Amino acid sequence: MITDSTNIAHAFSFVPITWYLGGTIGPLIGGTLERPTEKFPAIFGDISFLEEYPYFLPCFISATYGVMCWFIVALFLKETVKAQMSPTEYFLGRWHKFQASREDSPAVTEDGAIIDGRKNLLSFRELLTGPVLIAAGCFASFAILDISFCTMFMFPVYLATPMEMGGLGLDPPVMGTILATIGISTSVFQLFLFSPLHNRLGGKNLFLTAMSLFFPVAALFPIASRVGQEYGLNNFVWLLVGVQILLISFANFALSVSFVFVNSAAPNRASIDATTGFAQMVVSGVRAIGPSAINSAFALGIQKHVMGGHFAYWMMAGMTAISLVIGAALPKRSSN
């Protein structure tokens, strides 16, 4: 552990920045390299290999970055816990050997809360406590809204869809600029505003406030498109898009709050990594299913005119309501 209750919010404000910076750089590159078979040779010279394999260079850069990160972690980061078993023993199911040899200390009370005093890892069944399930559920509810609607899937589709079909009909470079703006603004807000707001409002209030912003975000999709159909891409449309970007940036505070609650929901300190892994597993599941379902709802709404063509936006509002119900079960403040 490198944080406590006095600095955990500030520490977790840095974690999402890597994701949002990637979301800033990627769309800008993707928007400018709309036709990579023509752009790569022009930038790097008349290289026949890049002309024949235009996607080699971005894939090579991504792989190189991953290898660099691996070496940085391996060489410069110190292990935070003492290993209780080797990877082979863990994955071959020799858990009972370590369960039998655990030296359990009695539970202790800290500020009225019961803290598990055991220093060893808990079993998966022991890990699934109420606070862990609630924190993971909040994390997942934000993740599916964010990746399905606001950053990776429906929002770009909406921006590219012609106005007469319910979108804005924008070109890829403009779309890239909008998505990059979301990444930049979210990173700045996370860095400078998240920790003060978390400390002043509390994690639960901040999560509920941030998640409730998805309601106006959903409403602005059809409003901006309707105004665009009536008056074209005028300044008012761009104002609505700007407000939507601002709301999405503030709504992303829920991600950092989720990190804090998942970290503090672990039954003991030795189980923080397992708790985080379980939460990430749940999030990965919804991120695999959600986007395809949402894009299908968007297409169905347009083609079959379900709910006036706004089926996906009503679905977004419904998912937001569910996330608020889950968030209401969070403790007022995370315990660290």
C-alpha positions as CSV (number, residue, x, y, z in Angstrom):
1,M,0.0,0.0,0.0
2,I,1.4,3.4,-1.0
3,T,-1.8,5.4,-0.1
4,D,-4.0,6.0,2.9
5,S,-7.3,7.9,3.5
6,T,-5.5,11.3,3.2
7,N,-4.1,10.9,-0.3
8,I,-5.9,8.0,-2.0
9,A,-8.2,10.3,-4.0
10,H,-5.3,12.3,-5.2
11,A,-3.4,9.1,-6.2
12,F,-6.4,7.7,-8.2
13,S,-6.9,11.0,-10.0
14,F,-3.7,10.1,-12.0
15,V,-4.8,6.5,-13.0
16,P,-7.5,7.4,-15.6
17,I,-5.2,10.0,-17.2
18,T,-3.3,7.3,-19.1
19,W,-6.5,6.0,-20.7
20,Y,-7.7,9.5,-21.6
21,L,-4.4,10.6,-23.1
22,G,-4.5,7.5,-25.3
23,G,-8.0,8.5,-26.2
24,T,-6.7,11.9,-27.1
25,I,-3.7,10.9,-29.3
26,G,-5.5,7.9,-31.0
27,P,-8.4,9.8,-32.5
28,L,-6.2,12.6,-33.7
29,I,-3.9,10.1,-35.5
30,G,-6.9,8.1,-36.7
31,G,-8.6,11.2,-38.1
32,T,-5.5,12.4,-40.0
33,L,-4.5,9.0,-41.3
34,E,-7.9,8.3,-42.9
35,R,-6.2,6.4,-45.8
36,P,-3.0,4.9,-44.4
37,T,-2.0,3.3,-47.7
38,E,-1.4,6.8,-49.1
39,K,-0.2,8.6,-46.0
40,F,2.5,6.3,-44.7
41,P,4.8,6.4,-47.7
42,A,4.3,10.2,-48.0
43,I,5.5,10.6,-44.3
44,F,8.3,8.1,-44.1
45,G,9.6,8.1,-47.6
46,D,9.0,5.8,-50.5
47,I,9.3,2.6,-48.4
48,S,7.9,-0.3,-50.3
49,F,7.4,-2.4,-47.2
50,L,5.2,0.2,-45.6
51,E,3.3,0.6,-48.8
52,E,2.6,-3.1,-48.9
53,Y,1.9,-3.4,-45.2
54,P,0.6,0.0,-44.1
55,Y,-0.6,-1.1,-40.7
56,F,2.8,-2.5,-39.7
57,L,4.2,0.8,-38.3
58,P,1.3,1.6,-35.8
59,C,1.2,-2.1,-34.7
60,F,5.0,-2.1,-34.2
61,I,4.9,1.2,-32.2
62,S,2.1,-0.2,-30.0
63,A,4.1,-3.5,-29.4
64,T,7.3,-1.6,-28.7
65,Y,5.5,0.6,-26.2
66,G,4.2,-2.5,-24.4
67,V,7.7,-4.0,-24.3
68,M,9.1,-0.8,-22.9
69,C,6.5,-0.7,-20.1
70,W,7.3,-4.3,-19.3
71,F,11.0,-3.6,-18.8
72,I,10.3,-0.4,-16.8
73,V,8.1,-2.4,-14.4
74,A,10.5,-5.3,-14.2
75,L,13.6,-3.2,-13.6
76,F,12.4,-0.2,-11.6
77,L,9.3,-1.1,-9.6
78,K,9.7,-2.9,-6.3
79,E,7.3,-5.7,-5.3
80,T,4.7,-4.4,-2.8
81,V,3.8,-7.8,-1.1
82,K,5.7,-10.9,-0.1
83,A,4.7,-13.7,-2.4
84,Q,2.9,-16.5,-0.6
85,M,3.1,-19.0,-3.5
86,S,4.6,-19.3,-7.0
87,P,2.5,-18.7,-10.1
88,T,2.7,-22.5,-10.8
89,E,1.3,-23.4,-7.4
90,Y,-1.4,-20.8,-7.7
91,F,-2.7,-21.9,-11.1
92,L,-2.3,-25.6,-10.4
93,G,-4.8,-25.3,-7.6
94,R,-2.6,-25.9,-4.5
95,W,-4.6,-23.3,-2.6
96,H,-5.6,-25.7,0.2
97,K,-1.9,-26.0,1.2
98,F,-1.8,-22.4,2.0
99,Q,-5.3,-22.2,3.5
100,A,-4.3,-24.8,6.0
101,S,-1.2,-23.0,7.0
102,R,-2.7,-19.6,7.4
103,E,-2.2,-17.9,10.7
104,D,-5.4,-15.9,11.2
105,S,-5.5,-13.0,13.5
106,P,-8.9,-12.0,15.1
107,A,-10.9,-9.2,13.5
108,V,-10.4,-5.8,14.9
109,T,-12.6,-2.7,15.1
110,E,-11.5,0.6,13.5
111,D,-13.8,3.6,13.7
112,G,-16.8,1.3,14.2
113,A,-16.0,-0.9,11.2
114,I,-14.9,-4.5,11.4
115,I,-11.6,-5.0,9.7
116,D,-10.4,-8.5,8.7
117,G,-7.1,-8.9,10.5
118,R,-5.8,-11.8,8.4
119,K,-2.7,-11.1,6.4
120,N,-3.0,-13.9,3.9
121,L,-5.1,-14.1,0.7
122,L,-8.7,-15.0,1.0
123,S,-10.5,-17.6,-1.1
124,F,-12.7,-16.4,-4.0
125,R,-15.9,-17.2,-2.0
126,E,-14.6,-15.2,1.0
127,L,-13.8,-12.3,-1.4
128,L,-17.4,-11.9,-2.6
129,T,-18.6,-9.7,0.2
130,G,-21.4,-7.1,-0.1
131,P,-19.0,-4.1,-0.4
132,V,-17.0,-5.8,-3.1
133,L,-20.0,-6.7,-5.1
134,I,-21.4,-3.1,-4.8
135,A,-18.1,-1.5,-5.7
136,A,-17.7,-3.8,-8.7
137,G,-21.2,-3.2,-9.8
138,C,-20.7,0.6,-9.7
139,F,-17.5,0.3,-11.6
140,A,-19.2,-1.9,-14.3
141,S,-22.2,0.4,-14.5
142,F,-20.0,3.4,-15.3
143,A,-17.8,1.3,-17.7
144,I,-20.7,0.2,-19.9
145,L,-22.1,3.7,-20.2
146,D,-18.7,5.2,-20.9
147,I,-17.4,2.8,-23.5
148,S,-20.8,2.2,-25.2
149,F,-22.0,5.7,-25.5
150,C,-19.4,8.4,-24.8
151,T,-16.0,7.4,-26.1
152,M,-15.5,4.3,-28.2
153,F,-18.7,3.2,-30.0
154,M,-22.0,5.0,-30.2
155,F,-20.7,8.6,-30.0
156,P,-18.4,8.2,-33.0
157,V,-21.2,6.4,-34.9
158,Y,-23.6,9.3,-34.0
159,L,-21.1,11.9,-35.1
160,A,-20.6,10.1,-38.5
161,T,-24.3,9.3,-39.1
162,P,-25.9,11.7,-41.6
163,M,-28.2,14.3,-40.1
164,E,-31.3,13.0,-41.8
165,M,-30.7,9.7,-40.0
166,G,-30.3,11.2,-36.6
167,G,-26.6,12.0,-36.4
168,L,-24.4,15.0,-37.2
169,G,-22.7,13.9,-40.4
170,L,-19.2,15.0,-39.5
171,D,-15.9,14.1,-41.3
172,P,-13.3,11.8,-39.6
173,P,-10.8,14.7,-38.8
174,V,-13.6,16.7,-37.0
175,M,-14.7,13.5,-35.2
176,G,-11.1,12.9,-34.1
177,T,-10.8,16.5,-32.8
178,I,-14.0,16.1,-30.7
179,L,-12.9,12.8,-29.2
180,A,-9.4,14.2,-28.5
181,T,-11.1,17.2,-26.8
182,I,-12.9,14.8,-24.5
183,G,-9.6,13.2,-23.6
184,I,-7.8,16.4,-22.9
185,S,-10.6,18.0,-20.9
186,T,-11.2,14.8,-18.9
187,S,-7.5,14.5,-18.1
188,V,-7.3,18.1,-16.9
189,F,-10.5,17.8,-14.7
190,Q,-9.3,14.5,-13.2
191,L,-5.9,16.0,-12.3
192,F,-7.0,19.3,-10.8
193,L,-10.7,18.8,-9.6
194,F,-11.2,15.2,-8.7
195,S,-9.3,15.1,-5.4
196,P,-10.8,18.4,-4.0
197,L,-14.4,17.4,-5.0
198,H,-13.9,13.9,-3.6
199,N,-12.7,15.2,-0.3
200,R,-15.4,17.8,0.0
201,L,-18.5,15.9,-1.3
202,G,-17.5,12.3,-0.4
203,G,-17.1,9.4,-2.8
204,K,-20.8,8.4,-2.8
205,N,-22.2,11.9,-3.5
206,L,-19.6,12.5,-6.2
207,F,-20.4,9.1,-7.9
208,L,-24.1,9.8,-7.9
209,T,-23.6,13.3,-9.2
210,A,-21.3,12.3,-11.9
211,M,-23.5,9.4,-13.0
212,S,-26.6,11.6,-13.1
213,L,-24.9,13.7,-15.8
214,F,-25.5,10.9,-18.3
215,F,-29.2,11.9,-18.4
216,P,-28.5,15.3,-20.0
217,V,-25.8,13.7,-22.2
218,A,-28.4,11.3,-23.5
219,A,-30.9,14.1,-24.1
220,L,-28.4,16.2,-26.1
221,F,-27.9,13.5,-28.8
222,P,-31.3,13.9,-30.4
223,I,-31.5,17.7,-29.6
224,A,-28.2,18.5,-31.4
225,S,-29.2,16.4,-34.4
226,R,-32.7,18.0,-34.6
227,V,-31.2,21.5,-34.5
228,G,-28.7,20.5,-37.1
229,Q,-31.5,19.2,-39.4
230,E,-33.4,22.5,-39.0
231,Y,-30.6,25.0,-39.2
232,G,-27.5,23.2,-40.3
233,L,-24.2,23.0,-38.4
234,N,-24.5,26.4,-36.9
235,N,-22.9,27.8,-33.7
236,F,-25.8,26.6,-31.6
237,V,-25.1,23.0,-32.6
238,W,-21.5,23.3,-31.8
239,L,-22.5,24.9,-28.4
240,L,-24.6,21.8,-27.7
241,V,-21.7,19.5,-28.7
242,G,-19.4,21.5,-26.4
243,V,-21.8,21.2,-23.5
244,Q,-22.0,17.5,-24.1
245,I,-18.2,17.2,-24.1
246,L,-18.1,19.1,-20.8
247,L,-20.7,16.9,-19.2
248,I,-19.0,13.7,-20.4
249,S,-15.7,15.0,-18.9
250,F,-17.3,15.6,-15.5
251,A,-19.2,12.3,-15.6
252,N,-15.8,10.5,-15.8
253,F,-15.2,11.4,-12.2
254,A,-17.3,8.3,-11.5
255,L,-14.4,6.2,-12.9
256,S,-11.9,7.5,-10.3
257,V,-14.5,7.1,-7.5
258,S,-15.0,3.5,-8.6
259,F,-11.3,2.9,-8.3
260,V,-11.3,4.3,-4.7
261,F,-14.3,2.2,-3.6
262,V,-13.0,-1.0,-5.2
263,N,-9.7,-0.5,-3.5
264,S,-11.3,0.1,-0.1
265,A,-13.8,-2.7,-0.4
266,A,-11.2,-5.4,-0.2
267,P,-11.8,-7.5,3.0
268,N,-8.1,-7.1,3.9
269,R,-5.0,-5.6,2.5
270,A,-3.7,-8.9,1.1
271,S,-6.8,-9.2,-1.0
272,I,-6.7,-5.8,-2.7
273,D,-5.2,-7.2,-5.9
274,A,-7.8,-10.0,-6.0
275,T,-10.6,-7.5,-5.4
276,T,-9.3,-5.3,-8.2
277,G,-9.0,-8.3,-10.5
278,F,-12.5,-9.4,-9.8
279,A,-13.8,-5.9,-10.5
280,Q,-11.8,-5.7,-13.7
281,M,-13.3,-9.1,-14.8
282,V,-16.8,-7.9,-14.3
283,V,-16.0,-4.7,-16.2
284,S,-14.4,-6.6,-19.1
285,G,-17.5,-8.7,-19.3
286,V,-19.9,-5.7,-19.7
287,R,-17.4,-4.0,-22.1
288,A,-17.5,-7.1,-24.3
289,I,-21.3,-7.2,-24.4
290,G,-22.5,-3.7,-24.1
291,P,-21.1,-1.9,-27.2
292,S,-22.6,-4.4,-29.6
293,A,-26.0,-4.2,-27.9
294,I,-25.9,-0.4,-27.8
295,N,-24.9,-0.1,-31.5
296,S,-27.7,-2.5,-32.4
297,A,-30.2,-0.4,-30.5
298,F,-28.9,2.7,-32.2
299,A,-29.4,1.1,-35.7
300,L,-32.7,-0.4,-34.7
301,G,-34.0,2.9,-33.5
302,I,-33.1,4.6,-36.8
303,Q,-34.2,1.8,-39.2
304,K,-37.5,0.8,-37.4
305,H,-38.1,4.2,-35.8
306,V,-38.4,2.7,-32.4
307,M,-39.3,5.3,-29.8
308,G,-39.2,7.9,-32.4
309,G,-35.7,6.8,-33.5
310,H,-34.4,7.5,-30.0
311,F,-34.3,3.9,-28.7
312,A,-30.6,4.0,-27.8
313,Y,-30.9,7.2,-25.9
314,W,-33.8,5.9,-23.8
315,M,-31.7,2.8,-23.2
316,M,-28.8,5.0,-22.0
317,A,-31.2,6.8,-19.6
318,G,-32.4,3.5,-18.2
319,M,-28.9,2.2,-17.7
320,T,-28.1,5.5,-15.9
321,A,-31.0,5.0,-13.6
322,I,-29.8,1.4,-12.8
323,S,-26.3,2.7,-12.0
324,L,-27.8,5.3,-9.6
325,V,-29.7,2.5,-7.8
326,I,-26.5,0.5,-7.4
327,G,-24.6,3.7,-6.4
328,A,-27.1,4.4,-3.7
329,A,-25.9,1.3,-1.9
330,L,-22.4,2.6,-1.6
331,P,-21.2,3.8,1.9
332,K,-21.1,7.5,2.4
333,R,-17.3,7.5,2.4
334,S,-14.8,4.9,1.4
335,S,-12.8,3.4,4.3
336,N,-9.1,3.0,3.7
